[in-house]
Amino acid sequence: MKPLFLLSGIGMIFVAIISVIYWKRKTKISFTFFLLGALAWIIAVILKSIPALALPKDLRNLEAFKNLLPSYLSEPLAWIYIGILTGIFECGMILLFLYVFKRLREQSWNEAVGLGLGFGAFEAFLVGVSAFIITLLAILIPEQLPKELMGPPQLDIPLAIPAPIIERISALFTHIFSTVLVVFSFRTKEWKWFWLSFLYKTLVDSVAGAFHVSYGIENLTVHILYTLEAIFAFMAIVGILGLWMMKKKWRERLEIEQIQISTTSDNNG
């Protein structure tokens, strides 16, 4: 593997760092919101691994699972299972943090975005660092590195380098939109927004699960890789448009709250 491939890991790390610096400088929000977002990601990922470990050993392997059911049933069930775990633990963890941390209960729009940004940026940073280290080891000691960590040889071309960076950018907006939906749902007590966030996250990871489970990473080609990135980019665009819509709703809701507070104050006076 050539040193040029280190750019994938470096690019993902830059996506994480630059996005946080940009939002911090633009909004001047407390760094606490980024840190709480990162902490929510850590706990959610740890908890997501527990259901898989709790399964009987003969069901943890996809091939064994396929033996129990026809592939046209077992594979879609595996995709949905992966997606639902993400919906439960990632959306659920943000909601839990809103109940646990008082500072999050009355957060502003900028702070809600910062919370989601911290969630997604921390993921991008860790994935980038991991990719950088694995690539570096593949360059220095390729004979000692397990083959499954080397990646499919058909992706060992420069054209594949930007793909992980594009994926992290898409994932960043996915996390932000999902988080804002959960926060808005909590603040307004309109739980339809939480379930929209849940469905959105479930769909995104179900698509990822479909490629991992049914197609297989070892079979990925550059063409298929960028097809997958195009799907994630489309979902990110949906998230960006959703953020624009939610910002308008957030402002409308804030105006209603201010009117209610003003009316209550006048009545008490």
C-alpha distance (Angstrom), angle and dihedral (degrees) to the residues before:
residue distance angle dihedral
M1 . . .
K2 3.79 . .
P3 3.84 125.2 .
L4 3.81 88.0 -117.6
F5 3.81 88.6 77.0
L6 3.81 89.5 67.0
L7 3.80 85.0 78.6
S8 3.81 90.9 76.5
G9 3.79 92.8 61.7
I10 3.80 92.8 39.8
G11 3.80 90.7 50.1
M12 3.80 92.7 52.3
I13 3.80 91.1 49.2
F14 3.80 89.8 50.3
V15 3.82 91.0 50.6
A16 3.82 88.7 56.1
I17 3.80 97.8 44.7
I18 3.81 99.1 39.5
S19 3.82 93.9 47.4
V20 3.82 92.2 53.1
I21 3.82 93.1 44.7
Y22 3.80 91.0 48.6
W23 3.82 95.0 50.4
K24 3.80 92.7 42.6
R25 3.81 92.5 52.9
K26 3.80 94.0 41.4
T27 3.81 97.5 49.1
K28 3.84 104.8 20.8
I29 3.80 90.0 -140.6
S30 3.79 120.4 160.4
F31 3.79 115.8 -85.2
T32 3.81 85.8 -129.1
F33 3.80 91.0 84.1
F34 3.81 92.2 57.0
L35 3.81 90.5 47.5
L36 3.80 93.3 49.1
G37 3.80 89.5 49.2
A38 3.80 89.8 52.7
L39 3.81 91.3 47.4
A40 3.81 90.7 50.4
W41 3.82 89.2 53.4
I42 3.82 92.6 50.3
I43 3.81 93.8 50.7
A44 3.82 93.3 42.5
V45 3.81 92.6 52.5
I46 3.81 91.9 47.8
L47 3.79 92.0 49.5
K48 3.82 92.1 45.9
S49 3.80 89.4 61.8
I50 3.81 93.8 55.5
P51 3.85 98.7 72.4
A52 3.81 90.3 52.1
L53 3.81 91.2 50.7
A54 3.79 90.5 46.6
L55 3.81 91.9 59.5
P56 3.80 118.1 97.6
K57 3.80 111.3 -91.8
D58 3.80 92.7 -112.9
L59 3.82 90.4 58.5
R60 3.81 98.4 47.7
N61 3.78 91.1 76.1
L62 3.81 115.5 74.1
E63 3.80 93.0 -144.7
A64 3.80 90.3 56.3
F65 3.80 89.8 47.6
K66 3.81 90.2 51.7
N67 3.80 89.3 56.3
L68 3.80 90.0 62.0
L69 3.80 96.3 50.7
P70 3.81 137.2 22.2
S71 3.80 113.0 -91.0
Y72 3.80 92.0 -113.8
L73 3.82 86.5 63.9
S74 3.80 104.0 30.1
E75 3.80 96.7 50.5
P76 3.85 98.2 49.5
L77 3.80 88.5 44.8
A78 3.81 89.1 53.5
W79 3.83 91.2 49.9
I80 3.80 91.9 49.9
Y81 3.80 91.8 44.7
I82 3.81 90.9 55.3
G83 3.80 91.6 46.5
I84 3.80 95.6 46.8
L85 3.80 92.0 50.7
T86 3.79 88.0 56.5
G87 3.79 92.1 47.8
I88 3.79 93.2 48.4
F89 3.78 99.7 45.3
E90 3.80 103.5 30.6
C91 3.80 98.1 42.3
G92 3.78 90.8 33.3
M93 3.80 93.0 52.6
I94 3.81 92.6 52.8
L95 3.81 88.9 50.4
L96 3.81 91.3 48.3
F97 3.81 90.6 50.9
L98 3.82 89.4 53.9
Y99 3.80 89.2 57.3
V100 3.82 94.9 42.5
F101 3.82 101.9 42.8
K102 3.80 113.7 56.3
R103 3.80 91.2 -163.5
L104 3.81 90.2 66.2
R105 3.79 96.7 52.7
E106 3.81 97.0 78.4
Q107 3.79 99.2 29.0
S108 3.78 120.9 150.6
W109 3.79 126.8 -120.8
N110 3.82 91.4 -96.4
E111 3.79 91.2 49.7
A112 3.82 92.5 49.0
V113 3.80 89.2 52.4
G114 3.82 88.7 47.6
L115 3.80 90.4 53.1
G116 3.80 91.3 53.2
L117 3.78 90.8 42.5
G118 3.79 91.1 54.1
F119 3.82 89.0 50.7
G120 3.81 94.0 51.4
A121 3.81 98.3 35.1
F122 3.79 93.1 54.1
E123 3.80 89.7 52.0
A124 3.82 90.5 49.2
F125 3.80 91.0 48.7
L126 3.81 94.4 51.3
V127 3.80 93.5 44.1
G128 3.81 89.5 48.7
V129 3.80 93.9 49.2
S130 3.81 90.8 47.0
A131 3.82 92.0 49.2
F132 3.81 91.4 47.6
I133 3.82 93.3 51.0
I134 3.81 94.1 45.9
T135 3.81 91.4 48.0
L136 3.80 91.3 47.9
L137 3.82 91.0 51.0
A138 3.80 89.7 47.2
I139 3.80 88.5 55.9
L140 3.81 96.9 43.8
I141 3.82 103.6 34.7
P142 3.82 108.2 11.4
E143 3.80 93.5 156.3
Q144 3.82 91.8 59.7
L145 3.78 96.7 47.6
P146 3.84 118.3 94.3
K147 3.79 111.5 -109.3
E148 3.80 92.9 -124.9
L149 3.81 89.0 62.9
M150 3.79 93.1 51.6
G151 3.79 93.6 68.8
P152 3.81 127.1 -135.1
P153 3.83 112.0 -43.7
Q154 3.82 92.0 -132.9
L155 3.82 88.1 68.6
D156 3.79 92.6 54.4
I157 3.81 92.0 104.6
P158 3.84 129.7 101.5
L159 3.81 92.3 -113.3
A160 3.80 89.1 70.4
I161 3.83 94.0 56.9
P162 3.85 98.6 86.5
A163 3.82 94.8 46.6
P164 3.84 98.0 84.3
I165 3.81 90.4 46.2
I166 3.81 91.0 52.4
E167 3.80 89.4 48.2
R168 3.82 92.5 53.4
I169 3.80 91.8 50.2
S170 3.81 90.0 50.9
A171 3.80 91.7 46.5
L172 3.80 90.8 50.0
F173 3.80 92.4 60.4
T174 3.81 90.5 42.4
H175 3.81 90.8 56.3
I176 3.80 93.5 44.8
F177 3.81 94.3 50.7
S178 3.78 92.7 45.4
T179 3.80 92.1 49.3
V180 3.80 94.2 47.7
L181 3.81 89.7 51.9
V182 3.81 91.0 53.5
V183 3.82 92.7 47.0
F184 3.80 92.3 47.7
S185 3.79 90.1 48.3
F186 3.81 91.0 52.1
R187 3.80 93.9 47.2
T188 3.81 95.3 47.2
K189 3.81 97.2 32.8
E190 3.80 86.9 -132.1
W191 3.81 98.2 135.0
K192 3.78 94.6 -171.3
W193 3.83 86.6 84.4
F194 3.80 91.1 55.9
W195 3.80 90.8 51.9
L196 3.79 90.3 47.7
S197 3.80 88.1 54.4
F198 3.80 89.6 47.6
L199 3.81 93.1 51.3
Y200 3.81 92.2 44.8
K201 3.81 93.7 52.4
T202 3.80 91.6 42.4
L203 3.80 91.7 52.7
V204 3.81 93.7 48.4
D205 3.80 94.3 51.6
S206 3.80 92.8 40.3
V207 3.81 87.8 60.3
A208 3.81 89.7 49.3
G209 3.79 89.0 47.8
A210 3.80 91.5 51.7
F211 3.79 91.8 57.0
H212 3.80 94.0 43.7
V213 3.79 96.6 43.7
S214 3.79 104.7 34.7
Y215 3.78 104.5 24.9
G216 3.79 100.1 31.1
I217 3.79 128.5 -138.9
E218 3.80 89.9 -113.7
N219 3.82 89.4 62.3
L220 3.80 96.7 50.0
T221 3.78 117.6 126.2
V222 3.79 126.2 -170.1
H223 3.79 89.5 -104.5
I224 3.81 93.3 52.7
L225 3.81 91.0 41.8
Y226 3.78 92.4 57.2
T227 3.79 91.1 43.1
L228 3.78 87.2 58.1
E229 3.81 91.4 46.7
A230 3.81 89.5 50.3
I231 3.82 89.6 55.9
F232 3.80 91.5 49.6
A233 3.81 90.3 46.0
F234 3.80 89.7 52.9
M235 3.81 90.2 51.5
A236 3.81 89.3 48.5
I237 3.81 89.9 52.4
V238 3.81 88.2 52.1
G239 3.81 86.2 52.5
I240 3.82 92.9 49.7
L241 3.81 91.3 50.1
G242 3.79 88.2 45.8
L243 3.81 90.5 53.3
W244 3.79 90.2 52.9
M245 3.80 89.6 51.7
M246 3.80 93.5 45.4
K247 3.80 92.6 49.5
K248 3.81 89.1 59.1
K249 3.81 91.0 47.8
W250 3.81 90.3 46.7
R251 3.82 90.9 55.1
E252 3.81 92.1 46.7
R253 3.78 90.5 50.3
L254 3.79 91.8 48.3
E255 3.80 90.6 52.4
I256 3.82 90.3 51.0
E257 3.83 90.9 50.1
Q258 3.80 91.3 49.7
I259 3.82 91.2 50.3
Q260 3.81 90.6 49.2
I261 3.82 91.6 49.0
S262 3.81 90.5 47.6
T263 3.83 92.0 48.4
T264 3.80 91.7 48.4
S265 3.80 91.3 49.6
D266 3.83 91.6 49.9
N267 3.80 91.8 49.1
N268 3.79 92.3 49.0
G269 3.79 89.9 47.3
